[in-house]
Amino acid sequence: MKSFSESYKKAGVDITAGYKAVELMKKHIARTMVGGADSIGGFGGLFSLDLTGISHPVLVSGTDGVGTKLKLAFLSDKHDTVGIDCVAMCVNDVICCGAKPLFFLDYIACGKNHPERIAEIVSGVAEGCVLSGSALIGGETAEMPGFYPEDEYDLAGFSVGVVDRDKIIDKNKVCEGDVILALPSSGVHSNGFSLVRKVFDLDNGELNEKYAELGGKTLGETLLTPTCIYVKPMLELFGKVNVKGVSHITGGGFYENIPRSLPKGLSVKIKKTDVRVLPIFDLIKKKGDIPERDMFNTFNMGVGMTVIVSKGDAEKSVDILQKQGVNAYVLGSVVKADDGVILV
């Protein structure tokens, strides 16, 4: 007999809706069951760690949410892609260390548990897990009436990966003359949406507007494009090239994130004309009258991840990534300077 409390339901928490949501999401979770994953439903998610070929395993974890991009999901009533964003923001951080993501857990807090909507959200999480080779081994849905509006929710999660200590990406190996490569983004990804919402009048229907600059897509379609997941292409690259530095370009843009993959005394020099800026960023800049430096300090500008390799490995690296479906290109070079990022 399943638990049920009429008093709790009158207070705004419907336990039976939670049961229904779990049943609806099971088919999505099943898609993510990679080797080592166990069944869900207990008090903790189980994962059997295969350490074959790893002499000194180091666990790497990352946690994040989707941020105010969720506001667009509410306005559009589209909830099947923000889960991809949630996974991407975590696994793309983990891969920067050279680690392979193993499993993922999510946390959904909502004002009212609409089972179909919760399952829709989890379908996106599951898709993100499939794209990153991670198992979705658990999660939590918290119905919190009076804390969140009935039709709103928050979404966060965390990823755990593993890497052999000898294969952890070491930025101290970066040298003057090395090359920085760009892995293109799919759009705004999941950062800078507080500024995006200030630039556009999203509450009054602008999400449905079509701009010529966006190739016929509506603003909503463009902004809700999910974050790229770079895990599988990067794992392929790690196996064939000596990668010296990796940066996930998230909040803080170029200026905050790229220096995190550099040792002291070295910077990257990038020509602005070499950055393949996506049309959405040109539109944001123009409509919001935003200074160029603020754009590069807030958004990814069309570059979702950067990789530093030796000059002699640059062409090979680009070829490997392109064969994995990532249209990578040379973004700039490493120079002696303390600026971190030099845009010319």
C-alpha positions in Angstrom: 0.0 0.0 0.0 1.5 3.4 -1.1 1.5 6.2 1.4 -1.1 8.9 1.2 -1.9 11.9 3.4 -5.1 13.9 2.8 -3.9 16.5 5.2 -0.6 16.9 3.4 -2.5 17.2 0.1 -4.6 20.0 1.5 -1.3 21.7 2.4 -0.3 21.6 -1.2 1.8 18.5 -1.5 0.4 15.6 -3.5 2.4 12.5 -2.8 0.5 10.5 -5.5 1.6 13.0 -8.1 5.2 12.2 -7.1 4.5 8.5 -7.7 3.1 9.2 -11.1 6.0 11.4 -12.1 8.4 8.6 -11.1 6.5 6.1 -13.3 6.5 8.5 -16.2 10.3 9.3 -16.0 11.4 5.6 -15.8 11.5 5.1 -19.5 13.8 8.2 -19.9 16.1 7.0 -17.1 16.4 3.5 -18.7 18.1 5.1 -21.7 21.0 6.2 -19.6 21.9 2.9 -18.0 25.6 2.5 -18.9 27.9 -0.2 -17.4 28.2 0.2 -13.7 24.8 1.8 -13.1 22.3 0.1 -10.8 18.6 0.4 -10.5 17.1 3.5 -8.8 14.6 3.8 -6.0 16.7 3.4 -2.9 18.0 6.1 -0.7 21.3 6.4 -2.6 22.3 6.0 -6.2 24.6 3.0 -6.8 27.4 2.9 -9.3 30.0 0.1 -9.7 33.3 1.7 -10.6 35.4 -0.1 -13.3 39.0 0.9 -12.7 40.4 -1.2 -15.6 43.5 0.6 -17.0 43.5 3.2 -14.2 46.4 3.0 -11.8 45.6 6.0 -9.6 41.9 6.9 -9.9 40.8 10.4 -9.0 37.1 11.3 -8.7 36.1 14.6 -10.2 32.8 16.3 -9.5 30.8 19.2 -10.8 27.6 20.8 -9.9 25.4 23.5 -11.5 21.9 24.6 -12.5 20.3 26.2 -15.4 19.9 29.7 -13.9 17.4 32.2 -15.2 17.2 30.5 -18.6 14.4 28.6 -16.9 12.2 31.7 -17.1 12.2 31.2 -20.9 11.1 27.6 -20.5 8.2 28.9 -18.3 7.2 31.5 -20.8 7.4 29.1 -23.8 5.9 26.2 -21.9 8.8 24.1 -23.2 10.5 21.9 -20.7 12.2 19.1 -22.6 15.6 20.8 -23.2 16.6 22.6 -20.0 17.6 19.2 -18.6 20.3 19.0 -21.3 21.5 22.4 -20.2 21.7 21.2 -16.6 23.8 18.1 -17.5 26.0 20.1 -19.9 26.9 22.7 -17.3 28.2 19.9 -15.0 29.8 17.4 -17.4 31.5 20.1 -19.4 33.2 21.3 -16.2 34.3 17.7 -15.3 35.8 17.1 -18.8 38.1 20.1 -18.3 40.1 18.1 -15.9 40.4 15.2 -18.4 37.9 13.1 -16.5 35.2 10.8 -18.0 31.8 11.6 -16.5 30.3 8.5 -14.9 26.9 9.3 -13.4 24.5 12.2 -12.7 21.9 13.1 -10.2 19.3 15.9 -10.6 17.2 18.0 -8.2 13.9 19.6 -9.2 12.1 21.9 -6.8 8.7 23.0 -7.8 5.6 24.9 -6.5 3.3 22.1 -7.7 4.2 18.6 -9.0 2.7 18.3 -12.5 3.8 14.7 -13.3 3.9 15.2 -17.0 6.0 18.3 -16.8 8.4 16.7 -14.3 8.8 13.8 -16.7 9.4 16.2 -19.6 12.2 17.9 -17.6 13.7 14.5 -16.8 13.5 13.5 -20.5 16.0 16.4 -21.2 18.2 15.3 -18.3 18.3 11.8 -19.7 19.1 13.1 -23.1 22.0 15.0 -21.7 23.2 11.9 -19.9 23.1 9.9 -23.1 25.1 12.6 -24.9 27.7 12.5 -22.2 27.8 8.8 -21.6 26.6 9.3 -18.0 24.1 7.2 -16.1 21.2 9.0 -14.4 21.3 7.0 -11.1 19.0 9.1 -8.9 17.5 12.4 -8.1 14.9 14.3 -6.1 11.7 16.1 -6.8 10.6 18.5 -4.0 7.2 19.9 -4.1 7.3 23.2 -2.2 4.0 25.1 -2.2 4.2 28.7 -1.1 7.9 28.7 -1.8 7.8 28.5 -5.6 4.9 29.7 -7.8 2.7 26.7 -8.9 4.0 26.8 -12.5 7.6 27.4 -11.8 10.5 25.2 -10.7 14.3 25.2 -10.3 16.6 22.6 -11.7 20.1 21.6 -10.6 22.3 18.6 -10.6 25.8 17.2 -10.3 28.1 14.9 -12.1 30.9 12.6 -10.9 33.7 11.4 -13.2 37.0 9.7 -12.9 40.5 10.2 -14.3 43.9 8.6 -13.8 46.0 11.0 -11.8 48.7 10.9 -14.5 46.2 12.0 -17.1 44.8 15.1 -15.3 45.0 18.1 -17.5 48.0 20.2 -16.2 47.9 23.8 -17.2 51.5 24.2 -16.0 52.6 22.4 -19.2 51.3 25.3 -21.3 54.1 27.1 -23.1 54.6 30.3 -25.1 53.8 29.5 -28.8 51.1 26.9 -28.0 47.8 27.2 -29.8 44.3 27.8 -28.4 41.4 26.1 -30.3 37.8 27.0 -30.3 34.9 24.5 -30.0 31.8 26.4 -31.2 28.8 26.9 -29.0 25.2 26.3 -30.1 24.1 29.7 -28.8 23.9 31.5 -25.5 24.1 28.1 -23.6 23.1 28.7 -20.0 24.8 31.9 -18.9 24.0 35.6 -19.2 20.3 35.3 -19.2 19.7 38.0 -16.7 21.2 40.4 -19.2 19.3 38.7 -22.1 16.0 39.3 -20.2 17.0 42.9 -19.7 17.7 43.4 -23.4 14.5 41.8 -24.7 10.9 42.3 -23.6 10.3 38.6 -23.1 7.3 38.9 -20.8 5.3 40.6 -23.5 5.6 38.2 -26.4 9.1 39.0 -27.9 10.0 35.4 -27.5 7.7 34.7 -30.5 9.3 37.4 -32.7 11.3 36.3 -35.7 14.5 38.2 -36.6 16.1 38.1 -40.0 19.5 37.8 -38.2 18.4 34.5 -36.7 17.7 32.8 -40.0 13.9 32.6 -39.6 13.9 31.2 -36.1 12.0 32.9 -33.3 13.9 34.5 -30.5 12.6 31.8 -28.1 13.8 28.9 -30.3 17.2 30.5 -30.6 17.6 31.3 -26.9 16.3 27.9 -25.7 18.8 26.0 -27.9 20.4 23.6 -25.4 24.0 23.8 -24.4 26.5 21.7 -26.4 27.9 18.7 -24.6 31.6 18.3 -25.5 32.3 15.1 -23.5 32.6 12.5 -26.2 34.7 14.6 -28.7 37.0 15.7 -25.9 37.5 12.1 -24.7 38.5 11.2 -28.3 40.9 14.1 -28.4 42.5 13.2 -25.0 43.2 9.7 -26.3 45.2 11.0 -29.3 46.7 14.3 -28.4 48.6 15.8 -25.5 46.0 18.4 -24.4 47.5 21.0 -22.1 44.6 23.2 -21.1 40.8 23.2 -21.4 38.3 25.9 -20.5 34.5 25.7 -20.4 33.3 29.1 -21.5 30.4 29.9 -19.1 29.6 32.9 -16.9 32.4 35.5 -17.2 33.0 34.7 -20.8 36.4 34.8 -22.3 38.0 37.0 -19.6 37.1 34.9 -16.6 37.3 31.3 -18.0 40.2 31.1 -20.4 42.8 32.3 -17.8 41.8 29.3 -15.7 43.6 27.0 -18.2 46.8 29.1 -18.1 49.8 29.3 -15.7 50.9 32.7 -14.3 52.8 34.8 -16.8 51.1 33.5 -19.9 48.1 34.8 -21.8 46.2 34.0 -25.0 46.2 36.5 -27.9 43.1 36.4 -30.0 42.0 38.4 -33.0 38.4 39.5 -32.7 37.9 38.9 -36.4 38.9 35.2 -35.8 36.1 34.6 -33.3 33.1 33.1 -35.2 30.5 35.1 -33.3 27.0 33.8 -33.6 24.2 36.1 -34.9 22.4 36.0 -31.6 25.3 37.8 -29.9 25.4 40.5 -32.6 21.6 41.0 -32.0 22.0 41.2 -28.2 24.9 43.7 -28.6 23.0 45.9 -31.0 19.6 45.8 -29.3 21.1 46.3 -25.8 23.8 48.8 -26.8 26.2 46.7 -24.9 30.0 47.5 -25.0 32.1 44.8 -26.8 34.2 44.1 -23.7 31.0 43.4 -21.7 29.8 41.0 -24.3 33.1 39.0 -24.1 33.0 39.2 -20.3 29.4 37.9 -20.1 28.7 35.5 -23.0 30.5 32.7 -24.8 30.3 34.7 -28.1 30.0 31.5 -30.1 32.8 29.6 -28.4 31.6 27.0 -25.8 35.0 25.5 -25.0 38.6 26.2 -25.6 41.5 23.7 -25.8 45.3 24.5 -25.7 47.7 22.2 -27.5 51.2 22.5 -28.9 51.5 24.2 -32.3 52.5 21.0 -33.9 49.3 19.2 -32.6 46.9 22.0 -33.7 46.0 20.7 -37.2 45.7 17.1 -35.9 43.5 18.2 -33.0 41.2 20.2 -35.3 40.9 17.2 -37.6 40.0 14.9 -34.7 37.4 17.2 -33.4 35.8 17.8 -36.8 35.6 14.1 -37.4 33.6 14.0 -34.1 31.2 16.5 -35.5 32.7 19.6 -33.8 33.7 22.4 -36.2 36.8 23.3 -34.2 39.2 26.0 -35.4 42.3 27.9 -34.4 41.3 30.8 -32.1 44.7 32.3 -31.2 48.1 31.6 -29.5 49.7 31.6 -26.1 52.0 34.6 -25.4 54.0 35.9 -22.5 51.9 38.4 -20.7 49.9 38.8 -17.5 46.6 40.0 -19.0 45.0 36.5 -19.3 43.2 37.3 -22.5 44.3 39.8 -25.1 41.7 40.6 -27.7 43.1 42.6 -30.7 
